[in-house]
Amino acid sequence: MARTAATLPAGSRITDYMSLGVVAKTFPRAHVDEVLKRTGRTSARQRDLPAHVVVYYVIALALFMQASYGEVLRCLLEGVQWLMDKAVEPKVSHKSSISQARIRLGWEPMKLLHDEIVKPIATPQTRGAWFRDWRLVSIDGSTLDVPDEAEKEEAFGSLGSSRGKVAFPKVRFVCLCELGTHVMFGSRVDSYEVGEVTLAEDVLPLLEPGMLCLADRGFNCFKLWKLAQGTGADLLWRLRKDMNLPREKQLQDGSYLSTFYEYWYDRKKSTNGIRVRVVEYTLDGMEGAEPIYRLATTILDPEKAPARELAALYHERWEIESAFDELKTHLRGRQVTLRSKTPDLVRQEFYGMMMAHFSIRGLMHEAALKGDVDPDRLSFLHAVRVIRRKLTRFASLPPSGEAGIPSERPV
């Protein structure tokens, strides 16, 4: 059934399926208002749907992708009137009113709120989030389907195939992922025609000293390496087969030092190079394994990170694929497209989805810390189901950080 007609069971409220306390604690009303003010999107007059309500509504859409626009809003306003001024009665019922409110908000406040709040959350006590003293992160990209309409086809493009054009236009996104918590941050989205390497140029500057960034060979070019290393973070990236990094100095652990050049004439003159350490290894007994794997790292001292440990560590990079699966399968739903009808609202919806995922992952991290377990051992799908069905107690709470808001997020 199309979501424009889909409804929740009779008598249901959205608060029967999700705890907006998780979202409100993660994205406090005061911060939402500040972002709206800075972007010039604060409601100029009292409306049925003030801008701050629309922000929470867009995140709620991602938490309940199967319900229609109007049904989610009706249940949201009935269940959490504390998001609105007390004197206002929720009376929005027409789909066009919702679309107009989302258009007034735009996507820029959602991106700004995402960029300022969605950050790595692992603490020193978080299991599986660290390699020695480094916070483990990875970079990668993926795609999402959007409705098959001419405007979005023109704005975003789609994947071609031998049998013609595929059914849906697509957006491409690239993000960093804190591997121990599956928190995706620094996300950037654009049309399908924009490559992952191009998007990575805006994402990699968000690395910080103390991070160890893992990346597949598709990202390993001189420009991105230099950009990422310039942040002070350390890198462990797989090398492409055609990359020439000759053995310049053999190290005791089997790795060796080499120099990374952008151009052949720089190599010829030994100028403008970057010193790297190369780790080579094989995967014995694994069907389909390549004859040899090569990694490059900025960690030049083998005592700080032995080659054997780095070779084993690199395969943690695949945790980001699990995070993508959480986003695209368990949160969004299989074969469900983003629902927005214009390119700007697609971007708005994308950042709402990323913030919804962050809210869930934050709750799971708190639970993992309390139980002293690795967050990987907790089920994301189970967490989504719990959040959707939990009856929230926020109906009488003040809207922004005042006394009375509990110190713990409700489960």
C-alpha positions as CSV (number, residue, x, y, z in Angstrom):
1,M,0.0,0.0,0.0
2,A,1.3,3.5,-0.8
3,R,2.4,5.5,2.2
4,T,0.1,8.3,1.2
5,A,-2.8,6.1,2.2
6,A,-1.1,3.9,4.9
7,T,-2.4,4.3,8.5
8,L,-1.4,3.0,11.9
9,P,-3.8,0.6,13.6
10,A,-7.0,2.2,15.0
11,G,-6.4,4.1,18.2
12,S,-2.6,4.0,17.8
13,R,-0.3,6.9,18.5
14,I,3.2,7.3,17.2
15,T,4.2,7.2,20.9
16,D,3.0,3.6,21.0
17,Y,5.8,2.8,18.5
18,M,8.7,5.1,19.4
19,S,10.0,7.1,22.3
20,L,10.6,10.6,21.2
21,G,12.4,11.1,24.4
22,V,15.4,9.5,22.7
23,V,15.3,12.1,19.9
24,A,14.6,15.0,22.2
25,K,17.4,14.1,24.5
26,T,19.8,13.7,21.6
27,F,18.6,16.9,19.8
28,P,17.5,19.3,22.6
29,R,14.9,21.9,21.8
30,A,17.3,24.7,22.8
31,H,19.9,23.6,20.3
32,V,17.2,23.1,17.6
33,D,16.0,26.7,18.2
34,E,19.5,28.1,18.0
35,V,20.1,26.3,14.7
36,L,16.8,27.7,13.3
37,K,17.8,31.2,14.4
38,R,21.2,31.0,12.8
39,T,19.7,29.7,9.5
40,G,16.9,32.2,9.5
41,R,14.2,29.5,9.6
42,T,12.6,30.4,12.9
43,S,8.8,30.7,12.4
44,A,8.1,34.4,11.8
45,R,4.5,34.0,13.1
46,Q,2.7,31.4,15.0
47,R,1.7,28.6,12.7
48,D,0.0,25.2,13.0
49,L,3.4,23.7,12.4
50,P,6.2,25.8,13.9
51,A,9.7,25.2,12.6
52,H,11.0,23.3,15.6
53,V,8.1,20.8,15.4
54,V,8.9,20.2,11.8
55,V,12.5,19.3,12.7
56,Y,11.3,16.6,15.1
57,Y,8.7,15.5,12.6
58,V,11.3,14.9,9.9
59,I,13.3,12.7,12.3
60,A,10.0,10.9,13.2
61,L,9.4,10.2,9.5
62,A,12.6,8.1,9.5
63,L,11.6,6.2,12.6
64,F,8.3,5.1,11.0
65,M,8.9,4.9,7.3
66,Q,5.8,2.8,6.5
67,A,3.2,5.3,7.7
68,S,1.9,8.2,5.7
69,Y,2.9,11.9,6.2
70,G,-0.4,12.8,7.7
71,E,-0.7,9.8,9.9
72,V,2.7,10.3,11.5
73,L,2.0,14.0,12.1
74,R,-1.4,13.4,13.6
75,C,-0.1,10.9,16.0
76,L,3.0,12.9,16.7
77,L,1.1,16.0,17.6
78,E,-1.4,14.1,19.8
79,G,1.3,12.3,21.6
80,V,3.9,15.0,22.2
81,Q,2.2,18.4,22.5
82,W,5.1,19.5,24.8
83,L,7.0,20.2,21.6
84,M,4.5,23.0,20.8
85,D,3.6,26.1,22.8
86,K,0.9,25.3,25.2
87,A,-1.6,27.7,23.8
88,V,-1.5,26.1,20.3
89,E,-3.9,23.3,19.5
90,P,-2.6,20.9,16.8
91,K,-5.0,21.1,13.9
92,V,-3.0,20.3,10.8
93,S,-4.7,17.6,8.8
94,H,-3.9,18.3,5.2
95,K,-0.9,16.8,3.4
96,S,-0.2,20.1,1.6
97,S,0.2,21.9,5.0
98,I,2.9,19.4,5.9
99,S,4.7,19.8,2.6
100,Q,4.6,23.6,2.9
101,A,6.0,23.4,6.4
102,R,8.8,21.2,5.3
103,I,9.6,23.5,2.4
104,R,9.8,26.5,4.7
105,L,12.2,24.6,6.9
106,G,14.4,23.5,4.0
107,W,17.3,21.1,4.4
108,E,20.1,23.4,5.6
109,P,18.9,23.5,9.3
110,M,18.8,19.7,9.3
111,K,22.3,19.4,7.9
112,L,23.6,22.0,10.4
113,L,22.0,20.2,13.4
114,H,23.3,16.9,12.1
115,D,26.9,18.3,11.8
116,E,26.9,19.9,15.2
117,I,25.5,17.0,17.2
118,V,26.1,13.7,15.3
119,K,29.7,12.9,16.5
120,P,31.6,9.8,17.8
121,I,30.3,8.8,21.2
122,A,32.6,6.0,22.4
123,T,34.2,6.5,25.9
124,P,37.3,4.8,27.2
125,Q,35.0,2.2,28.7
126,T,33.3,1.3,25.3
127,R,34.3,-2.2,24.3
128,G,35.5,-2.7,20.7
129,A,35.8,1.0,19.9
130,W,39.6,1.3,20.3
131,F,42.8,-0.1,18.9
132,R,45.4,0.6,21.6
133,D,45.1,4.4,22.0
134,W,43.3,5.0,18.7
135,R,39.6,5.6,18.2
136,L,38.6,3.3,15.3
137,V,36.7,4.9,12.4
138,S,36.1,4.1,8.7
139,I,35.0,5.9,5.6
140,D,32.8,4.5,2.9
141,G,29.8,5.4,0.7
142,S,26.5,3.9,-0.4
143,T,23.3,4.9,-2.2
144,L,19.6,5.3,-1.5
145,D,16.6,5.1,-3.9
146,V,14.3,8.1,-4.3
147,P,10.9,8.2,-6.0
148,D,10.9,7.7,-9.8
149,E,10.0,11.2,-10.9
150,A,11.4,13.4,-13.6
151,E,12.6,16.2,-11.3
152,K,14.6,13.8,-9.1
153,E,15.9,11.9,-12.1
154,E,17.3,15.2,-13.4
155,A,18.7,16.2,-10.0
156,F,20.2,13.0,-8.8
157,G,20.5,10.6,-11.8
158,S,20.3,6.8,-11.7
159,L,22.3,3.7,-12.3
160,G,22.4,2.4,-15.8
161,S,22.3,-1.3,-16.7
162,S,22.7,-3.5,-19.7
163,R,18.9,-3.7,-20.0
164,G,18.3,0.0,-19.8
165,K,17.7,2.4,-16.9
166,V,16.9,1.1,-13.4
167,A,13.6,1.7,-11.7
168,F,14.6,4.5,-9.3
169,P,16.9,7.5,-9.3
170,K,19.5,7.4,-6.5
171,V,21.4,9.6,-4.2
172,R,24.9,8.9,-3.2
173,F,26.3,9.5,0.3
174,V,29.7,9.2,2.0
175,C,30.2,9.2,5.8
176,L,32.6,8.3,8.5
177,C,31.6,5.6,11.0
178,E,32.8,5.0,14.5
179,L,33.3,1.3,14.2
180,G,32.8,0.4,17.9
181,T,29.4,2.1,18.1
182,H,28.2,2.2,14.4
183,V,27.7,5.9,14.7
184,M,27.8,7.4,11.2
185,F,28.9,11.1,11.2
186,G,30.2,13.7,8.8
187,S,27.7,12.5,6.2
188,R,27.5,14.2,2.8
189,V,24.9,13.5,0.2
190,D,24.7,14.4,-3.5
191,S,23.5,13.0,-6.9
192,Y,24.5,9.6,-8.0
193,E,26.8,11.0,-10.6
194,V,29.0,12.6,-7.9
195,G,31.6,10.0,-7.0
196,E,32.6,8.8,-3.6
197,V,36.1,10.3,-3.9
198,T,34.6,13.7,-4.6
199,L,32.3,13.5,-1.6
200,A,35.1,12.2,0.6
201,E,36.9,15.5,0.1
202,D,34.3,17.1,2.3
203,V,34.1,14.2,4.8
204,L,37.8,13.5,5.6
205,P,38.5,17.0,7.1
206,L,36.3,15.9,10.0
207,L,38.9,13.4,11.1
208,E,40.7,14.3,14.3
209,P,44.0,13.5,16.1
210,G,43.6,10.2,18.0
211,M,41.5,8.6,15.3
212,L,42.7,5.7,13.2
213,C,40.8,5.7,9.9
214,L,40.4,2.6,7.8
215,A,39.5,2.8,4.2
216,D,39.1,0.5,1.2
217,R,41.3,0.8,-1.9
218,G,38.8,2.9,-3.8
219,F,39.7,5.9,-1.6
220,N,43.4,5.5,-1.7
221,C,44.7,8.3,-3.9
222,F,47.4,10.8,-3.0
223,K,45.0,13.8,-2.8
224,L,42.7,12.1,-0.2
225,W,45.7,10.6,1.7
226,K,47.3,14.0,2.1
227,L,44.0,15.6,3.1
228,A,43.2,12.9,5.7
229,Q,46.8,12.9,7.1
230,G,46.7,16.7,7.5
231,T,43.9,16.4,10.1
232,G,46.4,14.7,12.5
233,A,44.5,11.4,12.4
234,D,46.3,8.2,11.5
235,L,45.4,6.1,8.5
236,L,45.2,2.4,7.5
237,W,44.1,2.1,3.9
238,R,44.2,-0.7,1.5
239,L,46.3,-0.2,-1.6
240,R,45.2,-0.6,-5.2
241,K,46.9,-3.3,-7.2
242,D,48.4,-0.7,-9.6
243,M,50.0,1.5,-6.8
244,N,53.8,1.4,-7.0
245,L,55.3,1.6,-3.5
246,P,58.7,0.0,-3.7
247,R,60.4,-1.5,-0.6
248,E,62.8,1.3,0.6
249,K,63.5,0.1,4.2
250,Q,62.6,-3.3,5.6
251,L,61.3,-3.4,9.2
252,Q,61.6,-6.1,11.8
253,D,57.9,-7.1,11.8
254,G,57.9,-7.7,8.0
255,S,56.4,-4.4,7.0
256,Y,58.5,-1.8,5.1
257,L,58.8,1.9,4.5
258,S,58.1,3.5,1.2
259,T,57.2,6.9,-0.2
260,F,53.8,7.9,-1.7
261,Y,54.0,10.3,-4.7
262,E,51.3,11.9,-6.7
263,Y,53.1,12.2,-10.0
264,W,55.8,10.1,-11.6
265,Y,58.1,13.1,-12.1
266,D,58.0,13.7,-8.3
267,R,59.1,10.1,-7.7
268,K,61.9,10.6,-10.3
269,K,63.1,13.7,-8.5
270,S,62.2,12.3,-5.0
271,T,60.2,15.5,-4.2
272,N,56.8,16.1,-2.7
273,G,56.5,12.6,-1.4
274,I,54.8,11.3,1.8
275,R,56.5,8.6,3.9
276,V,54.3,5.6,4.5
277,R,54.6,2.1,5.9
278,V,53.3,-0.9,3.9
279,V,52.0,-4.1,5.4
280,E,51.6,-7.1,3.1
281,Y,49.7,-10.3,4.1
282,T,47.7,-13.2,2.8
283,L,44.5,-14.9,4.0
284,D,45.1,-18.6,4.0
285,G,42.2,-21.0,3.8
286,M,39.6,-18.4,2.7
287,E,37.8,-19.1,-0.5
288,G,38.0,-16.2,-3.0
289,A,40.8,-14.5,-1.1
290,E,43.2,-12.5,-3.3
291,P,46.9,-13.7,-3.5
292,I,48.1,-10.8,-1.5
293,Y,46.7,-7.8,0.4
294,R,48.6,-4.6,0.9
295,L,47.9,-1.8,3.4
296,A,49.4,1.6,3.8
297,T,49.6,3.3,7.2
298,T,50.8,6.6,8.7
299,I,52.0,4.7,11.8
300,L,55.7,4.3,10.9
301,D,56.9,2.7,14.1
302,P,56.1,-1.0,14.2
303,E,56.3,-1.1,18.0
304,K,53.3,1.2,18.2
305,A,51.3,-1.1,15.8
306,P,52.8,-4.4,14.7
307,A,52.1,-5.5,11.2
308,R,50.2,-8.7,12.3
309,E,47.9,-6.6,14.4
310,L,47.2,-4.1,11.6
311,A,46.4,-6.9,9.2
312,A,43.9,-8.3,11.6
313,L,42.5,-4.9,12.4
314,Y,41.8,-3.8,8.8
315,H,39.0,-6.3,8.5
316,E,37.1,-4.3,11.2
317,R,36.4,-1.9,8.3
318,W,33.5,-4.0,7.3
319,E,31.6,-2.8,10.4
320,I,30.6,0.2,8.4
321,E,28.7,-2.1,6.0
322,S,26.7,-3.4,9.0
323,A,25.9,0.3,9.8
324,F,24.7,0.8,6.3
325,D,22.5,-2.3,6.6
326,E,21.0,-0.9,9.8
327,L,20.1,2.3,8.0
328,K,18.9,0.9,4.7
329,T,17.2,-2.3,5.9
330,H,16.2,-2.2,9.5
331,L,15.4,1.5,9.9
332,R,14.2,2.3,6.4
333,G,12.9,-1.1,5.4
334,R,13.7,-3.2,2.4
335,Q,12.8,-1.8,-1.0
336,V,11.5,1.4,0.5
337,T,12.4,4.6,-1.3
338,L,12.9,7.9,0.4
339,R,9.5,9.5,0.2
340,S,10.2,13.2,-0.4
341,K,9.0,14.7,-3.7
342,T,11.6,17.4,-4.4
343,P,15.4,17.3,-4.4
344,D,15.7,19.7,-1.4
345,L,13.3,17.6,0.7
346,V,15.1,14.5,-0.3
347,R,18.2,16.0,1.3
348,Q,16.2,17.1,4.3
349,E,14.8,13.6,4.7
350,F,18.3,12.1,4.4
351,Y,19.7,14.1,7.3
352,G,16.6,13.3,9.3
353,M,17.2,9.6,8.7
354,M,20.9,9.9,9.8
355,M,19.8,11.7,13.0
356,A,17.2,9.0,13.7
357,H,20.0,6.3,13.4
358,F,22.2,8.3,15.7
359,S,19.5,8.6,18.3
360,I,19.0,4.8,18.3
361,R,22.7,4.1,18.4
362,G,23.2,6.5,21.3
363,L,20.6,4.6,23.3
364,M,22.2,1.3,22.4
365,H,25.6,2.7,23.5
366,E,24.2,3.7,26.9
367,A,22.8,0.2,27.3
368,A,26.1,-1.4,26.3
369,L,28.0,0.7,28.9
370,K,25.6,-0.2,31.6
371,G,25.9,-3.9,30.8
372,D,29.7,-3.7,30.1
373,V,29.3,-5.4,26.7
374,D,30.4,-4.6,23.2
375,P,27.7,-2.5,21.4
376,D,28.1,-5.0,18.5
377,R,26.5,-7.6,20.7
378,L,23.2,-5.7,20.9
379,S,20.6,-6.0,18.1
380,F,19.8,-2.8,16.2
381,L,16.6,-4.3,14.9
382,H,15.5,-5.1,18.5
383,A,16.4,-1.6,19.6
384,V,14.3,-0.1,16.8
385,R,11.3,-2.3,17.7
386,V,11.6,-1.3,21.4
387,I,11.8,2.4,20.6
388,R,8.8,2.2,18.3
389,R,6.5,0.5,20.7
390,K,7.6,2.2,24.0
391,L,5.0,4.5,25.4
392,T,6.7,7.7,26.2
393,R,6.1,9.8,29.4
394,F,7.0,13.1,27.9
395,A,3.5,14.6,27.5
396,S,4.0,16.9,30.5
397,L,7.7,17.7,30.1
398,P,9.0,21.2,29.3
399,P,10.3,21.6,25.8
400,S,13.9,22.6,26.3
401,G,16.3,21.6,29.0
402,E,14.3,22.9,32.0
403,A,13.9,21.2,35.3
404,G,12.0,18.0,35.1
405,I,13.7,16.4,32.2
406,P,15.1,13.1,33.4
407,S,18.9,12.6,33.3
408,E,18.5,9.2,31.5
409,R,17.0,8.5,28.1
410,P,13.9,6.4,28.3
411,V,14.3,2.9,26.8
